[in-house]
Amino acid sequence: MNDHPIQDETKEARPHHSIGGSRKYMCEPIDIDPHTLSVFDREVDALRLILGRKNIMVVDELRKELEALPEEEYHRLGYYNRWIRSIVANLLKKGVLTEAEIRSALENAR
């Protein structure tokens, strides 16, 4: 008996973000080299930590919005780009920020 059976994808649909054991990725090489985080990556991670410590957003909310990303977008975006999309979606839902405030901040950042 196999302790880690490969999921038969013909039997049940799986969410697009759940790729563990997926035959599609079974022969893909795994990049195990250390990765250097960019300034953007570190800032997004810090933002998530601050929002958690201030009880504005918990990890479960981050995960829920990550899993809600459309499949094409989920696979196209990098790890921390998915995080920032999730963080923004959560802050908009909670009324912490408005779309106008986000647009204005983006314009001023250019």
Buried (B, 14 or more C-beta within 10 A) or exposed (E): EEEEEEBEEEEEEEEBBEEEBBEEEEEEEEEEEEEEEEEEBEEBBEBBEEBBEEEBBEEEBBEEBBBEBEEEEBEEBEEBBBBBBBBBBBBBEEEEBEEEEEEEEEEEEE
